[in-house]
């Protein structure tokens, strides 16, 4: 089973964009994927950015694939995550492009 980490913009958005993260996580889980959703991290949403990123990167490194949400390019954190994932040889794909259960990513 593929393990997918969700990456996308949070900082400065209403509710930290958690509704979009949670909706995408639910959709991918319904397709049978294991999803790591940074919106579900135990840190408080208003924790310092660097602490949130440390937690998110630790979470991302348990995955095979990084799936990005819309507008990720406007996010400093998502850019860090996607660049790191690329350098580590992880698959990086647009989340909405995953449309079937357990497809090869």
C-alpha beads as a LAMMPS data file, in Angstrom:
LAMMPS data file: protein, C-alpha beads

105 atoms
104 bonds

1 atom types
1 bond types

-500.0 500.0 xlo xhi
-500.0 500.0 ylo yhi
-500.0 500.0 zlo zhi

Masses

1 110.0

Atoms # bond

1 1 1 0.000 0.000 0.000
2 1 1 1.353 3.417 -0.931
3 1 1 1.798 5.892 1.883
4 1 1 1.053 9.453 0.756
5 1 1 2.050 12.716 2.415
6 1 1 -0.100 15.768 1.625
7 1 1 1.735 19.009 0.932
8 1 1 0.210 22.405 0.368
9 1 1 -0.291 25.931 1.647
10 1 1 -1.350 26.551 5.251
11 1 1 0.239 29.731 6.593
12 1 1 -1.933 32.807 6.212
13 1 1 -5.001 30.936 4.964
14 1 1 -8.350 30.722 6.790
15 1 1 -8.322 27.783 9.203
16 1 1 -4.772 27.102 7.957
17 1 1 -6.376 25.444 4.909
18 1 1 -7.214 22.444 7.088
19 1 1 -10.576 21.861 5.340
20 1 1 -8.788 21.295 2.001
21 1 1 -6.181 19.012 3.593
22 1 1 -8.831 17.020 5.461
23 1 1 -11.076 16.648 2.401
24 1 1 -8.177 15.416 0.254
25 1 1 -7.005 13.028 2.971
26 1 1 -10.519 11.574 3.228
27 1 1 -10.751 11.174 -0.556
28 1 1 -7.406 9.379 -0.807
29 1 1 -8.174 7.150 2.179
30 1 1 -11.459 6.165 0.523
31 1 1 -9.352 5.003 -2.443
32 1 1 -7.374 2.757 -0.102
33 1 1 -4.239 4.822 0.483
34 1 1 -2.563 5.453 3.806
35 1 1 -2.352 9.240 4.130
36 1 1 -0.147 11.395 6.318
37 1 1 -1.961 14.696 6.716
38 1 1 -0.011 17.540 8.362
39 1 1 -3.339 19.102 9.376
40 1 1 -3.643 16.178 11.793
41 1 1 -0.274 16.820 13.474
42 1 1 -0.410 17.125 17.257
43 1 1 1.285 20.544 17.293
44 1 1 -0.911 23.581 17.773
45 1 1 -1.678 25.322 14.494
46 1 1 -0.088 28.505 15.820
47 1 1 3.180 26.779 16.800
48 1 1 6.312 28.390 15.330
49 1 1 6.765 27.677 11.615
50 1 1 10.093 25.892 12.080
51 1 1 8.576 23.509 14.646
52 1 1 5.645 22.719 12.342
53 1 1 8.081 22.052 9.492
54 1 1 10.240 19.731 11.595
55 1 1 7.158 17.746 12.509
56 1 1 5.874 17.749 8.916
57 1 1 9.194 16.629 7.425
58 1 1 9.477 13.825 9.973
59 1 1 5.968 12.754 8.920
60 1 1 6.762 13.100 5.202
61 1 1 9.818 10.848 5.479
62 1 1 7.586 7.906 6.448
63 1 1 5.905 8.078 3.020
64 1 1 6.588 6.863 -0.524
65 1 1 4.848 9.735 -2.280
66 1 1 4.193 13.443 -1.784
67 1 1 0.878 14.637 -3.214
68 1 1 0.510 18.387 -3.502
69 1 1 -2.609 20.513 -3.171
70 1 1 -3.485 23.521 -5.366
71 1 1 -1.459 26.693 -4.873
72 1 1 1.473 24.849 -3.299
73 1 1 3.908 27.122 -5.134
74 1 1 2.780 30.040 -2.938
75 1 1 3.755 28.106 0.189
76 1 1 7.275 28.339 1.584
77 1 1 6.767 25.097 3.513
78 1 1 5.332 23.148 0.585
79 1 1 8.238 24.278 -1.592
80 1 1 10.686 22.963 1.017
81 1 1 8.801 19.657 1.267
82 1 1 8.561 19.116 -2.483
83 1 1 12.181 20.052 -3.119
84 1 1 13.352 17.713 -0.358
85 1 1 11.108 14.890 -1.623
86 1 1 12.496 15.328 -5.137
87 1 1 16.097 15.229 -3.901
88 1 1 15.320 12.081 -1.908
89 1 1 13.852 10.314 -4.943
90 1 1 10.291 10.263 -3.665
91 1 1 7.392 10.351 -6.108
92 1 1 5.799 13.821 -6.284
93 1 1 2.363 14.158 -7.875
94 1 1 -0.624 16.492 -7.919
95 1 1 -3.101 15.106 -5.379
96 1 1 -6.077 15.526 -7.708
97 1 1 -4.259 13.355 -10.258
98 1 1 -4.706 10.301 -8.041
99 1 1 -8.052 9.005 -9.221
100 1 1 -8.054 5.245 -8.749
101 1 1 -7.423 2.893 -5.867
102 1 1 -3.805 2.000 -5.304
103 1 1 -2.656 3.068 -8.741
104 1 1 1.072 2.975 -9.317
105 1 1 2.297 6.469 -8.575

Bonds

1 1 1 2
2 1 2 3
3 1 3 4
4 1 4 5
5 1 5 6
6 1 6 7
7 1 7 8
8 1 8 9
9 1 9 10
10 1 10 11
11 1 11 12
12 1 12 13
13 1 13 14
14 1 14 15
15 1 15 16
16 1 16 17
17 1 17 18
18 1 18 19
19 1 19 20
20 1 20 21
21 1 21 22
22 1 22 23
23 1 23 24
24 1 24 25
25 1 25 26
26 1 26 27
27 1 27 28
28 1 28 29
29 1 29 30
30 1 30 31
31 1 31 32
32 1 32 33
33 1 33 34
34 1 34 35
35 1 35 36
36 1 36 37
37 1 37 38
38 1 38 39
39 1 39 40
40 1 40 41
41 1 41 42
42 1 42 43
43 1 43 44
44 1 44 45
45 1 45 46
46 1 46 47
47 1 47 48
48 1 48 49
49 1 49 50
50 1 50 51
51 1 51 52
52 1 52 53
53 1 53 54
54 1 54 55
55 1 55 56
56 1 56 57
57 1 57 58
58 1 58 59
59 1 59 60
60 1 60 61
61 1 61 62
62 1 62 63
63 1 63 64
64 1 64 65
65 1 65 66
66 1 66 67
67 1 67 68
68 1 68 69
69 1 69 70
70 1 70 71
71 1 71 72
72 1 72 73
73 1 73 74
74 1 74 75
75 1 75 76
76 1 76 77
77 1 77 78
78 1 78 79
79 1 79 80
80 1 80 81
81 1 81 82
82 1 82 83
83 1 83 84
84 1 84 85
85 1 85 86
86 1 86 87
87 1 87 88
88 1 88 89
89 1 89 90
90 1 90 91
91 1 91 92
92 1 92 93
93 1 93 94
94 1 94 95
95 1 95 96
96 1 96 97
97 1 97 98
98 1 98 99
99 1 99 100
100 1 100 101
101 1 101 102
102 1 102 103
103 1 103 104
104 1 104 105
